[in-house]
Amino acid sequence: MRKQDNYKDTNMQKETYDVVVVGAGVVGCSVSYHLAKSGLKVALVDKGSAAGEASQAAAGMLAPLGDEAPNQEHPLQQLGMAALGYYDGLDEQLKQETGIDIGLVDVPTLRPAFDEQGVAQLQALFTRQQHFLPGLQWLDGSLVHKIEPLLPETVQGALLSPYERSVQAARITLAYARGAAIRGAHLVEGCPVGRLIRQGQRVVGVETTQGPMYAGVIALAAGAWATQWHTRTSIPPIFPVKGQMMALQAPPSLHLRHTVYAYGVGGIVPKSNGTIYVGSTVEQAGFDKAVTAGGIATLLTVVAKLTPDLNRARFVHAWAGLRPGSADGLPLIGPSQSVQGLWIAGGHFRDGILLGPLTGHILAELIQKHSTPFGLDLQAFNPDRFGGWDSASSLT
Ligand SMILES: Cc1cc2nc3c(=O)[nH]c(=O)nc-3n(C[C@H](O)[C@H](O)[C@H](O)COP(=O)(O)OP(=O)(O)OC[C@H]3O[C@@H](n4cnc5c(N)ncnc54)[C@H](O)[C@@H]3O)c2cc1C
């Protein structure tokens, strides 16, 4: 049986929409929410469930500083800063509109250094970013240990960043999904999308296991799976990067006052439900999502290095998810030039929870031919930079 024979005609056959959004992660849910809010008829389609993949696996850190001292002028840095500001008031807005609390935790982030090289790197970051990130401060070792007693005494200094917060990744995603549904979007779960349906160079719909769905615009927000619709090239533009994490429950005597994040080591993130997330591995393992003994061993070294007293915390559970990595580390956002009516939003790698809400807003504005929000320069995120997009992908 050929793969397309899996597509069944159902009562969805004649359904037409202004926009079909493929993928109900944080990006697709935000796109759908913003389009539905503007009065467009939207279908949001997922092969599994809303917030079923990377957007439920994430630590939820809103941390645009990244892993190295970036250039303030870099488009990703500008997008990250705008995305962080975009969260201001978003928790209250979404709570009011949807009843969902996105679990925003307003504790500051501490980036500790344990040797001279680490101190030099963080101080360079501080020098470059102090005028852009409100409240950024350099703290010497003794002071760091005083404000965060769970850090080991070997800490040499730390960057304190009060504006970088964290959220519950699944909840922000589900809040957007519910917000979209409240405004009339049609959420279709358990419905893998296959080929794009084209008339000439223009996309007019998608095939799905529940029948074809038609729309003037298709927005692909399929996370690590997006390359399914890309023209075959030697370098896939978007690919899965596995991350394993675990949750701990600490007694009140081990109260963590900060998110602790160390370059090349990992992060310890206090969550709104009282658990502490420990993350995360970075693995090239295809679409495998198994939690492994080696993964847990890595996470235990993160605890031992950053907050050794948390060795006494109770292990709650562990999980793995697939980040949508991109070939040059930058997201893909905007219209495809190769297929008219096709829009792409993906490849947000380790920052999709930070960038997803704003990305959804941007894509929704551009689809409606409005100007780019916040005057952001999106050229570096051109989705065709690795080659064209393709209608001929089959259901996998
Ligand atoms: C361990 C870990 C820790 C992380 N920590 C952070 C963090 O602290 N901060 C941060 O900002 N980011 C973090 N991230 C990254 C973040 O989770 C991702 O960048 C973000 O969730 C990507 O969102 P998305 O909507 O693009 O993809 P996803 O959430 O993966 O959503 C894509 C959706 O598309 C659907 N789909 C795929 N193919 C099809 C198809 N053929 N038909 C229909 N539907 C389809 C999938 O089922 C899925 O639901 C982390 C990720 C991991 C794994």
The ligand as an SDF file (V2000), in Angstrom:
LIG
                    3D

 53 58  0  0  0  0  0  0  0  0999 V2000
   15.2120   19.3070   27.4680 C   0  0  0  0  0  0  0  0  0  0  0  0
   14.8480   20.6210   26.8350 C   0  0  0  0  0  0  0  0  0  0  0  0
   15.0190   21.7960   27.5460 C   0  0  0  0  0  0  0  0  0  0  0  0
   14.6730   23.0170   26.9620 C   0  0  0  0  0  0  0  0  0  0  0  0
   14.7770   24.1560   27.7040 N   0  0  0  0  0  0  0  0  0  0  0  0
   14.3940   25.3380   27.1730 C   0  0  0  0  0  0  0  0  0  0  0  0
   14.4330   26.5170   27.9510 C   0  0  0  0  0  0  0  0  0  0  0  0
   14.7990   26.4970   29.1270 O   0  0  0  0  0  0  0  0  0  0  0  0
   14.0460   27.6920   27.3750 N   0  0  0  0  0  0  0  0  0  0  0  0
   13.6220   27.7500   26.0820 C   0  0  0  0  0  0  0  0  0  0  0  0
   13.2930   28.8460   25.6150 O   0  0  0  0  0  0  0  0  0  0  0  0
   13.5610   26.6320   25.3150 N   0  0  0  0  0  0  0  0  0  0  0  0
   13.9440   25.4340   25.8280 C   0  0  0  0  0  0  0  0  0  0  0  0
   13.8990   24.3060   25.0750 N   0  0  0  0  0  0  0  0  0  0  0  0
   13.5870   24.4280   23.6450 C   0  0  0  0  0  0  0  0  0  0  0  0
   12.0910   24.5080   23.3950 C   0  0  0  0  0  0  0  0  0  0  0  0
   11.4520   23.4570   24.0620 O   0  0  0  0  0  0  0  0  0  0  0  0
   11.8250   24.3980   21.8900 C   0  0  0  0  0  0  0  0  0  0  0  0
   12.6400   25.2980   21.1650 O   0  0  0  0  0  0  0  0  0  0  0  0
   10.3660   24.7290   21.5860 C   0  0  0  0  0  0  0  0  0  0  0  0
    9.5100   23.9910   22.4130 O   0  0  0  0  0  0  0  0  0  0  0  0
   10.0680   24.4360   20.1250 C   0  0  0  0  0  0  0  0  0  0  0  0
    8.7030   24.6720   19.9130 O   0  0  0  0  0  0  0  0  0  0  0  0
    8.0330   24.2440   18.5460 P   0  0  0  0  0  0  0  0  0  0  0  0
    6.6190   24.6620   18.6230 O   0  0  0  0  0  0  0  0  0  0  0  0
    8.8590   24.7340   17.4130 O   0  0  0  0  0  0  0  0  0  0  0  0
    8.2020   22.6440   18.5190 O   0  0  0  0  0  0  0  0  0  0  0  0
    7.4020   21.4980   19.3110 P   0  0  0  0  0  0  0  0  0  0  0  0
    7.0130   21.9050   20.6610 O   0  0  0  0  0  0  0  0  0  0  0  0
    8.2040   20.2540   19.1680 O   0  0  0  0  0  0  0  0  0  0  0  0
    6.0600   21.3850   18.4820 O   0  0  0  0  0  0  0  0  0  0  0  0
    6.0400   20.8840   17.1660 C   0  0  0  0  0  0  0  0  0  0  0  0
    4.7170   20.1580   16.9970 C   0  0  0  0  0  0  0  0  0  0  0  0
    4.5950   19.7680   15.6260 O   0  0  0  0  0  0  0  0  0  0  0  0
    3.9130   18.5340   15.5990 C   0  0  0  0  0  0  0  0  0  0  0  0
    4.1590   17.8600   14.3240 N   0  0  0  0  0  0  0  0  0  0  0  0
    5.3420   17.4280   13.8320 C   0  0  0  0  0  0  0  0  0  0  0  0
    5.1590   16.8330   12.6410 N   0  0  0  0  0  0  0  0  0  0  0  0
    3.8260   16.8860   12.3670 C   0  0  0  0  0  0  0  0  0  0  0  0
    3.0180   16.4160   11.2940 C   0  0  0  0  0  0  0  0  0  0  0  0
    3.5260   15.7630   10.2410 N   0  0  0  0  0  0  0  0  0  0  0  0
    1.6860   16.6430   11.3550 N   0  0  0  0  0  0  0  0  0  0  0  0
    1.1250   17.3070   12.4130 C   0  0  0  0  0  0  0  0  0  0  0  0
    1.8570   17.7490   13.4690 N   0  0  0  0  0  0  0  0  0  0  0  0
    3.1870   17.5480   13.4390 C   0  0  0  0  0  0  0  0  0  0  0  0
    4.5030   17.7710   16.7950 C   0  0  0  0  0  0  0  0  0  0  0  0
    3.6480   16.7210   17.2230 O   0  0  0  0  0  0  0  0  0  0  0  0
    4.6510   18.8790   17.8290 C   0  0  0  0  0  0  0  0  0  0  0  0
    3.5490   18.9380   18.7200 O   0  0  0  0  0  0  0  0  0  0  0  0
   14.1890   23.0630   25.6330 C   0  0  0  0  0  0  0  0  0  0  0  0
   13.9940   21.8730   24.9370 C   0  0  0  0  0  0  0  0  0  0  0  0
   14.3140   20.6610   25.5290 C   0  0  0  0  0  0  0  0  0  0  0  0
   14.0660   19.3850   24.7630 C   0  0  0  0  0  0  0  0  0  0  0  0
  1  2  1  0
  2  3  1  0
  2 52  2  0
  3  4  2  0
  4  5  1  0
  4 50  1  0
  5  6  2  0
  6  7  1  0
  6 13  1  0
  7  8  2  0
  7  9  1  0
  9 10  1  0
 10 11  2  0
 10 12  1  0
 12 13  2  0
 13 14  1  0
 14 15  1  0
 14 50  1  0
 15 16  1  0
 16 17  1  0
 16 18  1  0
 18 19  1  0
 18 20  1  0
 20 21  1  0
 20 22  1  0
 22 23  1  0
 23 24  1  0
 24 25  2  0
 24 26  1  0
 24 27  1  0
 27 28  1  0
 28 29  2  0
 28 30  1  0
 28 31  1  0
 31 32  1  0
 32 33  1  0
 33 34  1  0
 33 48  1  0
 34 35  1  0
 35 36  1  0
 35 46  1  0
 36 37  1  0
 36 45  1  0
 37 38  2  0
 38 39  1  0
 39 40  1  0
 39 45  2  0
 40 41  1  0
 40 42  2  0
 42 43  1  0
 43 44  2  0
 44 45  1  0
 46 47  1  0
 46 48  1  0
 48 49  1  0
 50 51  2  0
 51 52  1  0
 52 53  1  0
M  END
$$$$
